[in-house]
Amino acid sequence: MLHKAKTIRKVFWLLVVLGALIVAAVNLFSVYEPVAYRSSDYLIQESRSGDLRGMGSGGERLVRNLSKSGRRHFGGVFDGESQRGEEYRFDDKTPVVRIGIYNDNNYGESLVTPSFASTGFVWMRWKEDFQRILDDNRLAPDKGLLNFPNQVESWFSLLDPVGAPRQLDNGDYYQQFMYDQNFYIDNLDLRKYPFSNLGLPVEVELNDPSDIFRFENVRLVPDLNDSGVGSHIGLDGYVMEGWRMAEFRHHYPTSFGLRDHKSQAGAEREDPTDFNYSQIIFDVDYFKSTWTGIWMAFLPLMVTLLIVVLSPSLASNLWEVRIAIPTTVLLTLVFLQQAYRSTLPELSYLTYLDEIYGLGYVVTLCSFLQFMWGSNKLSMAPEDEELQLIDTINQIDLRFQVAAVVFLVVGSIVFWLL
């Protein structure tokens, strides 16, 4: 009995030491992890455009804010807390260009890049005040006036005008385009993968060759009434939640070389932070199908962990079979995790599925240590003590099974809430 108590204490302290090493290693890596660069490039939603609206799959009207703070981050982290709550409005003298987007098809989405391809129509409608700006600067709306900031692979892009610019009966000017572009998904968050949401944005802005289309000079307003999505908008494995559209003020922390800065030593440089441009973002929202996520990602993992939890039910004298199960399961977990990770980009954080795999590694390691302890005890025990020892091992096996199930369930809930 004394020898058995010593063995139990050794295993207990071994687990404590291993846990302490893992915790210390995680904290050490987090301390020395480099701090992400905070870009001063950001977008702020404009109150003039109102809430984002779209038609859901069931025909109901969706009215939502883009984010709790009314901002969406693109290519960097918002670094202007002093401007929180700042809203830009404009009067009737500011030229306005109304932008509409009809997203007919989204396809070829890739989380590795991350990017997607989209086809559809975009149109612009403006009044005489903006037309005078175009005439004075010898610009035409069908000659490279529109710009897609999140466009990728410019060699594979199409933006063809549908006819020439024309004037409508009410005096407004109108130009329509057909687009076929690849776009970058710049607001991807996979922390809850495989149950994460996916937003596919199309960003529209005006090219500004002569510093005439800045935010205070020209505003883009979304055409919420006529914009929408087509019948080919669905993605495999995702359910479309709706679409959103709003105007943003895109801040560029540069003057693009258009300002003359003071050159004398020690002189303060002119502040270029007023270089802002109006931008329209049309965003189609998807969420991962719950059943798809469970069957494709969690079912193989749950079956594998179920084998680990049930393996202590084998007879204690089958120690060769018992001790081989955790090593086989460990290799299976590694291959399963690597296979699903190959479909995702390199991330600076763990996904929810990664955290569940971490719980599985802990349970598998504990199972291996338990079987190793039991097999050593049986191999060294006298024949007259084997029956009593097997009974003791069976009791420990039952406790391990209960503890493993509780650990997996509680850990999964905690990681989801964090």
NUDREN-5288 format. One record per residue: residue in three letters; x, z, y of N, C-alpha, C in turn. Coordinates in steps of 0.02 Angstrom, whole numbers, plus 32768, in hexadecimal, padded with zeros to 4 digits. Last residue first. Layout:
<rs>
ALAXZYXZYXZY ...
</rs>
This chain:
<rs>
LEU7D087B6186697D417B6586987D477B2686C1 LEU7CA57B41860E7C917B61864D7CCA7B648680 TRP7CED7B0B85A57CBB7AE185C77CA87AFE860B PHE7D3A7B77857C7D5C7B3C85987D2B7B0E85BD VAL7CD27BCA854B7CFC7BDF85837D1E7BA385A4 ILE7CA17B7F84DE7C757B9085167C9E7BA28554 SER7D127B79848B7CF47B3B84A47CC77B4884E0 GLY7D287C0384717D597BDB84957D3D7B9C84B2 VAL7CB47C2084267CBF7C4184677CF17C1A8491 VAL7CCC7BCB83B67C8E7BC683DD7C997BE38423 LEU7D4B7BF183867D3E7BAB83997D017BA683C6 PHE7D387C7C836E7D6D7C64839C7D5F7C1D83B4 VAL7CD47C7B830D7CC77C9A834E7CFA7C818382 VAL7D1B7C3A82A67CDE7C1C82C17CCE7C388306 ALA7D857C9582917D937C4F82A57D567C2E82C4 ALA7D437D0A82687D687D0A82A77D767CC382C0 VAL7D0E7CDD81EE7CE17CF382237D047CF18267 GLN7D877CC181AB7D547C8D81B47D247C9F81ED PHE7DC67D3E81AA7DE57D0681CD7DB17CCF81DB ARG7D717D8681587D787D9A819E7D977D6181C8 LEU7D897D4180E17D467D4280FF7D497D558148 ASP7E107D5E80CC7DFA7D1980D57DB67D1680F6 ILE7E0B7DE780B77E2D7DCE80F47E187D868102 GLN7DC77DE5803D7DA97E0780777DC97DEF80B8 ASN7E267DA27FEF7DE47D847FF97DC07DA48035 ILE7E8E7DFE7FEF7E987DBD80107E557D9B801D THR7E537E657FA27E677E717FE87E6F7E30800F ASP7E437E237F287E097E3C7F4B7E187E497F95 ILE7EC97E0D7F097E9E7DD37F157E5F7DE87F3A LEU7EF37E917EF77F0F7E6B7F2E7EE37E2E7F3E GLN7EAD7EB47E847EA07ED97EC27EB97EB27EFF LEU7EE87E577E2B7E9F7E567E387E8E7E7A7E79 GLU7F717E7B7E2E7F5B7E397E467F107E397E57 GLU7FA77EEB7DF87F8D7EF17E3C7F707EB07E56 ASP7FDB7ECC7D7D7FA67EFE7D7E7F887F077DC4 GLU80437E747D9B80067E5A7D7C7FCD7E8C7D81 PRO808A7E8C7E4280887E977DFA80457E817DDD ALA80A97E107EC180817E487EA880877E4F7E5D MET80E97DA07EEF81127DDB7EE680EB7E167EC8 SER80867D3F7EF980C17D307ED180EC7D6D7EC3 LEU80297D7C7F5080187D707F0A80557D637EDF LYS80727D7D7FC9805B7DBC7FAA804B7DB37F60 ASN80827CF47FDF80BD7D1F7FD580A97D617FB4 SER7FFD7CCE7FF180237CB37FB980617CDC7FAB GLY7FDB7D1680667FB97D2380277FE07D0A7FEB TRP80327CDE80C780367D2580B780167D348074 MET80047C5A80C4804A7C6880B380537CB280A1 PHE7F827C6A80EF7F8E7C5380AB7FD67C618095 GLN7F9C7C9681747F777CC081457F847CAC80FD LEU7FE17C2A81A980037C6A81A57FDF7C998174 PHE7F7A7BC881A17FB87BBF817C7FDD7C018174 SER7F1C7C0081FA7F0B7BF581B37F497BED8189 CYS7F627BFB82727F507C3C82567F3E7C36820B LEU7F677B6F827F7FA57B9582797F967BDA825B THR7EDE7B51828C7F047B3582547F457B5C8249 VAL7EBE7B9483037E9D7BA782C47EC57B8E8288 VAL7F127B4D835D7F1A7B9583547EFB7BAC8312 TYR7EDF7ACB83547F247AD883407F307B228333 GLY7E5D7ADF83887E667ACC83427EAD7AD78329 LEU7E7A7AFB840C7E5B7B2F83E37E647B1F8399 GLY7EAC7A7C842D7ED87AB684317EBC7AF08409 TYR7E397A2F84227E6F7A2483F27EA07A5F83F3 ILE7DF97A6284927DDC7A7084507E107A64841A GLU7E4D7A2E84F47E487A7784ED7E297A8A84AA ASP7E3479A584E57E7779C084D97E757A0C84CD LEU7DAF79A2850F7DBE799484C87E0479AC84B6 TYR7DBE79B885967D9A79E9856E7DA979E08524 THR7E68798E85C57E20798185BF7E0079B88595 LEU7EE579CD862F7EC979C885ED7E7F79B885F1 TYR7F40796A86A97F1879A486957EFE7998864E SER7F7578F486CC7F9B793086E07F77797086CD LEU7F72786D86577F51789C86837F7E78D78691 GLU7F7B77C686357FA4780386377F877831866C PRO7ED6778A86007F16778686257F3D77C7861E LEU7E97777285587E957791859A7ED7778785BE THR7EA6774784D87E73772584FF7E6E77418546 SER7EFF779C849E7F17775884AC7EE4773084D5 ARG7EBA780E847F7EE2780E84BC7EFA77C884CF TYR7E8877F184027E5977F2843A7E7E77F1847D ALA7F0277F583B87ED777B983B77EA877B983F3 GLN7F33787483CC7F59783C83E77F2E77FD83E9 GLN7ED078BD83887ED978C683D07EFF788C83EE LEU7EE1788E83047EA1788683267EA8788C8372 PHE7F6578B682EA7F54786F82EC7F127862830F VAL7F56794382F17F867920831D7F7478D68322 LEU7EF9795B828B7EE8796B82D07F1679468301 THR7F457935821A7F077911822B7EF3791D8274 LEU7FAA7995821C7FBC794E82267F7E79268239 LEU7F577A0482017F7F7A01823F7F9379B9824E VAL7F2679EA81827EF879EB81BB7F1E79E581FD THR7F9C79FA81397F7A79B9813A7F4B79B48175 THR7FB67A8181517FE77A4E81667FC77A098169 PRO7F427AC1811A7F507AC381637F827A8F817A ILE7F4D7A9B808B7F167A8480B67F277A888100 ALA7FB47AD780457FBC7A9080587F867A798088 ILE7F897B5580277FBD7B50805A7FCA7B07806E ARG7F297B397FC37F167B5980017F4A7B4E8038 VAL7F737B047F597F407ADA7F7B7F307AF77FBF GLU7FC27B727F3A7FE27B327F4A7FB27B047F6F TRP7F697BD97F1B7F8F7BDE7F597FB17B9C7F6B LEU7EF87C017ECD7F097BBA7ED97F327BB47F19 ASN7ED97C857ECD7F117C727EA37F227C277EA8 SER7E697C8C7F1F7EA97CA27F3A7EE47C8D7F0F ALA7DFB7C007F287E157C3A7F037E5B7C4B7F1B LEU7DBA7BD37FC97DDB7BC37F897DF57C027F69 SER7D977C0080447D687C0D800E7D837BF87FCA PRO7DF47BD680A17DFD7C1880827DCC7C28804B SER7DB97B5680C77DF07B5980967DFD7B9F807B LEU7D5D7B57812D7D447B6180E97D7C7B6980B5 VAL7DAC7B40819E7D857B7E819A7D6D7B8C8153 VAL7DE17AC281807E0D7AFB81897DE77B3C8180 ILE7D6C7A76817C7D967A7B813F7DC47AB78144 LEU7D467A7F82007D1C7A9E81CE7D427AA5818C LEU7DA57A31823F7DA97A7982487D7D7A9E8215 THR7D7579B382127DB979C982027DC07A158208 VAL7CF679B1824B7CFC79AE82027D4179C781EC MET7D1779B382D47CF179EA82B77CF679EB826B LEU7D5D793882E37D7F797882F07D5A79B282CF PRO7CFA78D982C47D3778DE829A7D5B792082A4 LEU7C9B7900832F7C8B790482E87CC9790682BB PHE7CCF78EB83B07CCC792F83967CBE7932834A ALA7CD2785E83C97D0B788983D97D0978CC83B4 MET7C60781C83987CA077F9839B7CDB782883A4 TRP7BF6787A839D7C057856835F7C4A78378360 ILE7BFC78AB84227BFF78D883E87C1478B383AA GLY7BF5783884737C2E786684787C357893843C THR7B7A780584497BB777DE843F7BF4780A8442 TRP7B23786A84747B2B785D842C7B697834841E THR7B36785D85007B46789C84DD7B5078908493 SER7B8377DB85567B4D77ED852A7B61782B8501 LYS7BC877FB85F47BD477EE85AD7B9A78058584 PHE7B7C77B086827B9377EB865F7B9877DA8615 TYR7B977754871A7B89775686D37B9C779C86B8 ASP7B6F770A87B57B807747878F7B6A77418747 VAL7BB5769E88277B8676A287EF7B9D76DB87C2 ASP7BC6769488D27BDF76B688967BA876BA8862 PHE7C06764D895D7BCE7646892F7BE5765F88EB ILE7C3A767389FA7C48767D89B47C06767A898D ILE7C7C76338A8F7C41763A8A657C5776418A1D GLN7CCF766F8B207CD376548ADC7C9276638AB7 SER7D2476668BBA7CE576708B977CE9764D8B53 TYR7DC176B08BD97D9976748BCF7D5B76868BA8 ASN7E3976F58C487E0576FD8C167DDC76BD8C14 PHE7EB177358C977EA876F48C767E7976FD8C3B ASP7ECE77AD8CCD7E8E77908CE07E84774A8CC4 THR7F4C77DA8CAB7F1577EE8C7F7ED277D08C94 PRO7FC677C88CE67FA2778C8CCF7F63779C8CA8 ASP8009780D8D757FE1781E8D3A7FBA77E08D23 GLU80AF77E68DA1806877E18DAE804177EB8D6E ARG813078608D8D8113781F8D7C80C8781F8D8B GLU819078AE8E07815A78B28DD6813C786D8DCB ALA824178A58E0D820078978E2A81CB78988DF3 GLY82BD78B58DD2829678F18DE0825278E48DFD ALA82FC78218E1B830678588DEC82DD78958E02 GLN828C779A8E4182BF77CA8E5482C178058E24 SER822277488E1B826077428DF5829477768E07 LYS8175774C8E0281AD77618E2B81ED77648E01 HIS812876BA8DBF813677018DBD817377108DE8 ASP80AC764C8DD380F176558DE880FE76A08DED ARG804476158D4B805176408D84809C76428D93 LEU803975CA8CD9801A75AF8D15802875D98D53 GLY806175F58C5B809275D58C86807775B98CC7 PHE7FF776398C22800775F68C08803775D08C36 SER7FE776B98C447FCE76898C757FDC76418C60 THR7FAD77318BCC7FDF77028BE57FBE76D58C1A PRO7F5377708B727F8677958B977FBE77698BB0 TYR7EAE773E8B797EF177278B677F24774E8B90 HIS7E10776C8B437E47777E8B6E7E8977648B50 HIS7D76772A8B3F7DB577288B1A7DEF77348B4B ARG7CDC77678B3C7D12775B8B6C7D5477618B47 PHE7C5A77178AE07C9077498AE67CBE77348B1F GLU7BB277018AAB7BE876EF8AD87C1A77298ADA ALA7B7476E98A027B79770C8A417BB376F08A6A MET7B1F76F289697B3B76C7899D7B3C76EC89DF ARG7B0876F888B87B0D771988F97B2F76EA892A TRP7A9F76EE88267AD376D488527ACF76F78895 GLY7A8F773687807A76771D87BF7AAE770087E8 GLU7AB7774C86FE7A917780871F7A7177688760 MET7AC876F886677ACA76F286B07A9C772586D0 VAL7B28773585E47AE4772F85FD7AE7772C8649 TYR7BA176EF85747B8F771385B07B45770685C0 GLY7BBD769E85097BCF76E485037BBD770E853F ASP7BD1760F856B7BCC762A85287BE576728526 LEU7B74760686027BB5760A85E27BAC7628859D GLY7B06759E86667B1375D186347B5975CC8617 ILE7AE4753786B97B0D756B86D67B2275A086A2 HIS7A9474C886B57ACF74CA86897AFE7502869E SER7A3274C687147A1D74D886D07A5874DE86A0 GLY7A76750C87AF7A5574DA87857A4874F4873F VAL7A567577883C7A7C756488017A53753487D7 GLY7A58757188F37A41758988B27A6E7571887A SER7A187559899A7A4E7561896A7A33757C8928 ASP79AC755E89F079B4752289C779ED75278995 ASN79B375DE8A2B797375C38A14797C758989E4 LEU7A3075FE8A587A1676228A1F79D776038A02 ASP7AB175BF8A967A6D75A58A8F7A4F75C38A51 PRO7B1D76288AF37B05760E8AB37ABD75F68AB6 VAL7B7E75F48B7B7B44761B8B677B2A75FE8B25 LEU7C1275FE8BD67BF175E08B9C7BB9760F8B86 ARG7C3F75EA8C817C2776148C4A7C0675EB8C14 VAL7CC175D98CF67C9175B78CC97C7F75E78C91 ASN7D0676358D467CF375F58D617CBD75D18D37 GLU7D2D76A68D057D0876B08D437CF0766F8D61 PHE7D74766F8C987D3676948C8D7D0C769A8CCD ARG7DB075C78CBC7DB7760E8CAD7D7476318CB0 PHE7DBF753F8CCC7D8875578CA37D8E75A18C92 ILE7E3075168D0D7DF075108D327DB6752E8D0B ASP7EB474F38CE87EA475378CFF7E6375378D28 SER7EC074768CAE7ED2747E8CF57EBE74C18D12 PRO7E9774768C297ED774578C3A7EEE74658C82 ASP7E4874CC8BC27E5174D68C0A7E9474B88C20 ASN7DC474BB8B4D7E0974AD8B5F7E1174AF8BAB LEU7D4E75388B2A7D5E74FC8B507DA974F68B5A GLU7D1D75698A837D3775788AC67D4675368AE9 VAL7CD875B189F47CD875778A217CEF758E8A66 GLU7CE675DC894A7CF375EF89907CF975B089BB VAL7C91760F88C37CA375D188E57CA975E2892F PRO7CAE7681883B7CA2767288827CB7762B8895 LEU7C6876CF87BC7C8A768F87C67C7C7678880D GLY7C7A776B87717C61774787AB7C8A770887B6 LEU7C4E77CD86EB7C77779486FF7C5677718739 ASN7C59787386A77C36783D86CA7C68780886DE SER7C8078B486027C8C78AB86497C6378718665 PHE7C8878DE85807C4778E285A17C4D78D885EC PRO7CFE78EB85357CDE78A985397C9878AA855A TYR7D35791B85D87D3378E685A57D2A79068560 LYS7D3E796986467D0A797986167D04794585DF ARG7DA5792D86907DAE797286787D7A79858644 LEU7DB178B186C87DA678B586807DAE78FC8665 ASP7D8D785787507D95789D873C7D8178A486F3 LEU7DB877DE87C47DAC77EC877D7DBC7835876E ASN7DB5778F88367D9A77D388397D8A77EB87F3 ASP7DD8770A88307E05773888517DEA777E8859 ILE7DE1768487D67DB676C187D57DE176F987F1 TYR7DF475E4881E7E14762188077DE3765C880B PHE7DAF754987E87DB3758188177DD375BD87F5 ASN7DAB749B87E97DBF74D687C47DCB750E87F6 GLN7D1F742F88117D5D745288207D6C748787EC ASP7CC273BE88557CD673CE88107D1B73EC8815 TYR7C3C739E88C77C7E73BA88B77C8573C3886C MET7BF6733A89427BF4734B88FB7C39736388E8 PHE7BAE735D89E27BE7734D89B87BD5735E896F GLN7B5B732F8A7B7B59734A8A377B9673328A0F GLN7B3473558B207B6373338AF37B6173578AB0 TYR7ADF73488BBB7ADE735B8B757B1273328B4E TYR7AA073878C577ACC735B8C327AD473758BEB ASP79FF73928CA67A3773B08C827A60737A8C5F GLY798E73518CD779CB73508CFF7A07736F8CDE ASN792473478C827922737E8CB4796073818CDF ASP794872DE8C2E791372D38C5F791073098C94 LEU79FD72DD8C2179BA72E68C08798772DE8C40 GLN7A8572728C157A5F729E8C407A1772A08C29 ARG7B0F72708BA17AD472548BC07AB072898BE9 PRO7BA4723A8B517B81726C8B797B46724C8B9E ALA7B8671D08ABE7BA871E08AFE7B8372188B22 GLY7B8171FD8A0E7B6D71D88A4A7B9571EE8A87 VAL7BC0728389DA7B85725C89C57B6A72398A02 PRO7C70729389C97C34729589F47BFD726989D7 ASP7CBF72E989467CAA72A889607C6D72B0898D LEU7D34733789067D067349893C7CF37308895F LEU7D89736D887B7D5F733788967D31735488CB SER7E21738888257DEC739E88527DC87362886F PHE7EA7739787EA7E69738E87C57E3073AA87EF TRP7F0573B588487F077371882C7EC873628804 SER7EF4743A88637ED8740A88927ED973C28878 GLU7EEC74BB88177EF7747987FB7ED774438828 VAL7E6C751F88667EAB751888417EAE74D18826 GLN7E1C756D88F17E25753288C67E69753488A4 ASN7DFA75CD894B7E0C75E389077E1175A888D6 PRO7DD9758789C37E1575B289BF7E2975C68978 PHE7DAC74ED89E17D9C751E89AE7DD8754C89A4 ASN7D7574A08A777DAD74BA8A4F7D9274ED8A1E LEU7D3F74138AD77D31744D8AAD7D6E745F8A83 LEU7D7B73A38B127D6873DC8B3C7D5C741B8B12 GLY7DA273268ADE7DCA73618AD07DB9739D8AFB LYS7D3C72D08B1B7D8472C18B1A7DAD73028B14 ASP7CB872E68B367CC972C98AF47D1272B78AEE PRO7CB373138BB97CA573428B837CB773288B3E ALA7D3A72E78C237CFE72D18C007CF173008BC6 LEU7D8472F28CC57D7E73088C817D3C72F08C64 ARG7DB072EE8D4D7DB272B28D227DB272C68CD8 ASN7D9773538DA17DD573578D7A7DDC731F8D48 ASP7D1C73318DD77D54733E8E057D97733F8DE0 ASP7CCC732A8D647CDB72ED8D8B7D1772F78DB9 LEU7CC873B08D3B7CE3737D8D0F7CF7733F8D36 ILE7C8A73E98DAB7CCD73FF8D977CEE73CB8D6B ARG7C0F73A98DA57C3B739C8DDE7C8373B28DCF GLN7BDC73E28D327BEC739B8D317C1973898D6C PHE7BBF74628D5D7BF774588D2E7C0B740F8D2A ASP7B5374428DB27B8E74658DCC7BCA745F8D9D GLU7AF074058D647B1673DC8D927B5573FF8DAB LYS7AFC74528CBF7AD974398CFA7B0974158D29 TRP7B0374398C0B7B1974558C4A7AF374338C84 ARG7B1F74528B627AEE743D8B937AFF745F8BD5 MET7B6174248AC47B6A74458B047B3A74268B37 TRP7B64743D8A137B5074198A4F7B5B74448A8D VAL7B92741E896E7B9A744989A87B87741F89E5 PHE7B6F741C88C07B6973FD89027B7374328937 GLY7BD1741C88287B937427884E7B9674038890 THR7C38747087B17C1F743387D17BDE744287F5 SER7CC974C987817C8574C9879A7C75748687B9 ALA7D33752B87187D2274EB87377CD874EC874B PHE7D9975BC872E7D60759A87127D5775588737 SER7E14763C87077DF97606872F7DBC75E9870C PRO7E9F76AC87067E59769E86F47E3C76698723 THR7EC0767D86777EDD766286B57ED8768F86F2 VAL7E7876C586197EC176C986187EDD76B1865A LEU7DF476A986217E0976E9863B7E5576EF863D SER7DA77616864A7DE1763286277DF476738648 GLU7D2275A1863D7D3C75E086577D7475FA862B GLY7CE67523862C7D2E752A86257D4B756A863F TYR7C65752286AC7C7E751786697CCA75238668 ASN7BD0751287067C0F753786FF7C26753186B6 ASN7B6B74AA87677B8874B687257BC974DE872C ASP7B3274A987E67B0E748987B07B29749D876B ASN7B1674FC88717B4474FF883A7B2174E587FB TYR7B0474CF890D7ADC74CB88D17B0D74C58897 ILE7B15751689AA7B377505896C7B0475058934 GLY7B2175028A5D7AF9750B8A207B2074F589E3 ILE7B40753C8AFD7B5E75248ABF7B2F75348A85 ARG7B3475198BA77B1075348B6D7B2A75138B2E VAL7B9275468C2B7B8E75138BF67B6C75338BBA VAL7B8575658CD77B75757C8C937B72753F8C65 PRO7BD275968D6E7BBF75618D407BB8757B8CF9 THR7B8D76108DD77BC076038DA57BAA75CB8D77 LYS7B2076298E257B5175FA8E3F7B8775E98E0C ASP7AD0768B8DF07ABA76468DE87AEC76138E00 ASP7B4E76FD8DAE7B1276EC8DD47B0176A28DCA PHE7B7E77618D237B89772B8D527B4777198D73 ARG7BD777EF8CE07B9A77C98CEC7BAA77908D1E TYR7C2F784D8C6F7C3478188CA17BF177F38CA5 GLU7C4F78F78C547C2478BD8C487C2B788C8C81 GLU7CA1797A8C027CA4794A8C397C7B790C8C28 GLY7CA879CC8B957C6979CB8BBB7C69799B8BF5 ARG7D5379E28BA87D1979EC8B7D7CDA79F18BA9 GLN7DC979D78BE97D9779A58BFA7D5879AC8BCF SER7E1C7A338BB47E047A408BF87DCE7A108C0D GLU7E4379FE8B3C7E0D7A2F8B3B7DF27A3E8B81 GLY7E8479888B067E6F798F8B4B7E3779C08B51 ASP7EA479418A8E7ED3796F8AAE7EC179758AF8 PHE7E6B791389F27E58791D8A387E8479528A57 VAL7EE178BE898F7EB978F989987EA9790189E2 GLY7ED7781289567EF9784D896F7EC878878977 GLY7E8B77A589317ED3779D89357EF777DA8950 PHE7E0177E789797E1A77AA895C7E6577A88967 HIS7D7C785889767DC4784F897D7DD978108959 ARG7CF0786F89DC7D097856899D7D53784589A6 ARG7C8378E78A247CC078BE8A257CCF78A689DF GLY7C2379478A2B7C1579078A4C7C5178DA8A4F SER7C3779B589E17C5079B88A267C4379778A4C LYS7BFF798F89697BE579CA898B7BFA79CD89D4 SER7BE678DC896B7C08791889557BED7952897D LEU7B7E788489837BB8786D895E7BE178A78944 ASN7AD778BA89667B1278B8898F7B4D78A38964 ARG7A46785C89367A7A788C89297AB17886895D VAL79BA782088F479D4783389357A07786A892B LEU796D77A3889979A077D7889879B977E288DE ARG78D07779885F78FD77778898792D77B18894 GLU78B3773187BC78AA776687ED78DF77608824 GLY78C976D4875B78A676BD8796789E76F387CA GLY791976FA86F578D1770086EA78A876EB8727 SER799776EC8725798376C086EF793876C386E2 GLY798976FB87DA799C77108797798276E18762 MET79C376B5886B798C76B4883B79A676C887F7 GLY7A03771888F47A0676E488C279CA76E78895 ARG7A60775789807A22774D895C7A2A7714892A LEU7AAD77D289DE7AB6779A89B17A7777938988 ASP7A6E78008A817A80780E8A3C7A8977CD8A16 GLY7AAE77B38B197A8077DB8AF27A9A77E88AAC SER7AFE77718B717AE5774B8B387AB477728B0F ARG7B2477D08BCE7AFA77998BE57ADA77738BAA SER7B7F78248B967B3978398B947B0A78018BA9 GLU7BFF77E78B2D7BE177E78B6F7B9677F78B6B GLN7C7D78338ACE7C3C78148AD07C1D781B8B15 ILE7D26780B8AD97CF2783B8AEC7CB078178AF0 LEU7DBE77F78A817D7E77DB8A967D4D78138AA5 TYR7E6F77F28A9E7E32780E8A847DF677EA8A9F ASP7F1878108A9F7EE777DB8A9C7EA777F68A7C SER7F78786B8A917F4B78768ACA7F18783D8AD0 SER7F9E78AD89EF7F9B78758A1E7F6A78858A56 ARG8001791A89A67FC0791989C97FC178E189FE TYR804979168907804E7901894D800978FC896C ALA804879A7889F8032796288AC8036795388F7 VAL80D67A03887280987A018898808779B988A9 PRO81197A0B87CC811D79F6881280D979F38832 GLU81217A9E876B81017A5C877381027A4887BC TYR814F7B1C875C81807AE8876E81627AA28772 VAL80DB7B60873681017B768772812F7B3E878A SER80B47B2386C080887B1D86FB80AC7B30873B PHE811A7B49866A81137B03867A80E87AFA86B9 LEU81017BD3866681417BBB867F813B7B728693 ASN80827BDA862C808B7BF0867080CC7BD8868E VAL80A37BA685AC80717B8485D780797B99861F ALA81017C05857F81157BC0858880E47B9A85B5 ALA80B37C7A857A80ED7C7785A781027C2F85B4 VAL80567C558516803F7C65855A80787C60858C ILE80B07C4584AA80877C0D84C1806F7C198508 LEU80E67CC6849E81127C8D84AD80EA7C5184C8 ALA80747D10847F80987D1F84BD80C57CE584D0 GLY80557CD8840180277CD2843980487CDE847C LEU80C87D0083B980B97CB983C280897CAE83FD VAL80B87D8C83C180F37D6C83DF80E67D2283EB VAL803F7D9C837B80447DB383C0807F7D9083E3 LEU80647D6A82FD80307D48832480337D5C836E LEU80C27DCC82DD80D67D8682E080A47D5E8309 TRP80747E3D82D780A47E38830E80BF7DF18314 PHE802A7E1B8262800A7E2982A2803A7E2082DC VAL808D7E10820180657DD5821380447DDF8256 LYS80BA7E95820280E87E5F821280C27E208227 ARG80487EDB81DB80637EE7821E80937EAF8232 ILE803D7EAC815880087E9D818980217EA781D0 THR80B27EE2812280AA7E99812680747E858159 LYS80977F6A812B80D07F4F815080C97F038158 ALA802C7F7480D380227F83811A805B7F678144 LYS806C7F55805B80377F298075802B7F3580C0 HIS80C17FC1804D80DE7F7E805580AB7F4D8072 LEU80638026803C80908028807680AF7FE48083 MET802980007FC3800080008000802A8000803F 
</rs>
